[in-house]
């Protein structure tokens, strides 16, 4: 239970900052199994490294010198900051609680409740820390990999002999690393061989298309003659680019001699006409960096090879990339399915405050401010998934468009622990059954 707590805490913390010294004190007798950690705030912000070091120390884990690399804060006065802290109460019920007080955050740890979870939990935490801090930065990270519920990424040599069909999963911009955790078991239950495409998602979308085309050629050489693609967000644009670019499929979804046929392309929350939220993408970038790093799949130097933000520019409405892409005809005989989310993520007042803050930070001109404001206000009216509007997801000539009541991530994954089935999963399974 403590391992997912630490992972979630790191994933959602995304504001840079320095360190502050905690004060740890035992609770008054007779409850000697409870410790209270008082973490001072700096200008209303909580230092993440100090928080995690304090928790590890109290549950019997040595944080180690590499924790000095953690250098972020959260604003506990904000709605997001309060949500971040609430993870303690929900992920480890009865073992840890947090309370925001003037000038400090108070973390209460019930050592007895932690101990009842057994030494296995502590071993699990220590193993997770070791993996996070000793990941091989030179390991191959990009391309196509075999995926399963047991092994996240395996080389293509792990494809079962005689396989001729597979499902390829392609994430979008700033994938948190756990996007497919609910879909993969569902696909396995239907007997699918599953592949994941990993790529430097900050680079130009066309460059990611080059990498995908290379991987698809490798699949054809490995004996696969047909694939279906399930793509989230920007992953749908990468797929469309490869399928329609003259240098690759050139509109022939049959693949020819070099490529496997693409029977279906299922796009989940894909901004086919761009997203104004791409202007605010720094928030999600921090979440992606943290999530991949703590999972051991990313080193601190990865940001240097992850691209220079060109993908964010390609995602803007009316970008050169989108104009070229949308000018090309749809491939044949590939069948497209579009899944779009509908949700009102914030209130109109929060949109107005966000626009004002954005103007102060970026100095955005009136035209840009009006465009972002219009996009956000449309999301509040429930016509988008919080990142991509339904209008942007649609494509002329594509009739198979399904709208689900979910936001950009929750359409395909349970962001919080839950037994619900993300609404896009039954749609994906049904379309794949149809061939």
Number of C-alpha atoms within 10 A of each C-alpha: 15 21 18 14 16 20 16 20 20 22 23 23 24 24 17 14 17 16 19 16 13 19 12 16 12 14 16 11 8 7 10 12 16 20 19 20 22 23 23 22 23 16 10 16 23 28 26 24 22 23 21 17 17 22 20 19 11 19 18 13 16 13 18 12 8 11 14 13 10 18 16 20 24 23 20 21 13 12 9 14 18 16 12 19 21 15 21 23 15 15 19 17 12 15 22 23 19 19 14 16 13 8 14 19 22 18 22 23 24 21 17 14 16 21 16 10 13 10 11 10 17 20 13 14 21 18 12 18 22 15 16 19 19 11 16 13 14 10 10 9 16 15 20 25 23 22 24 20 16 8 8 16 19 15 13 17 10 11 20 10 9 9 14 17 20 22 22 22 24 26 25 21 23 21 23 21 20 15 20 23 15 17 21 23 16 18 19 14 9 12 10 17 20 22 26 24 23 21 22 23 25 21 20 20 25 19 18 26 22 15 19 23 23 15 19 24 17 17 23 20 14 16 14 20 21 21 25 23 23 22 25 27 24 28 27 25 29 25 24 24 28 24 27 22 18 12 10 19 23 18 21 20 23 19 24 12 11 16 25 26 24 28 21 22 25 25 28 28 35 29 29 26 24 27 23 23 17 20 15 12 14 14 13 18 20 19 21 20 24 25 25 20 22 22 18 18 20 23 20 11 10 17 14 9 11 14 16 14 15 15 22 25 20 23 26 19 20 14 15 12 20 20 14 12 20 17 9 15 12 22 19 17 15 19 18 22 21 23 23 31 29 24 20 20 19 15 13 16 8 13 19 14 10 14 17 15 12 16 14 10 9 9 12 15 9 10 9 14 16 13 13 22 18 14 20 29 19 17 25 21 15 18 21 30 26 24 24 29 29 26 14 17 24 22 17 8 9 12 11 13 16 15 18 16 17 21 20 22 21 18 25 24 22 19 13 11 9 9 7 9 16 21 19 23 17 14 16 21 14 10 16 20 9 7 10
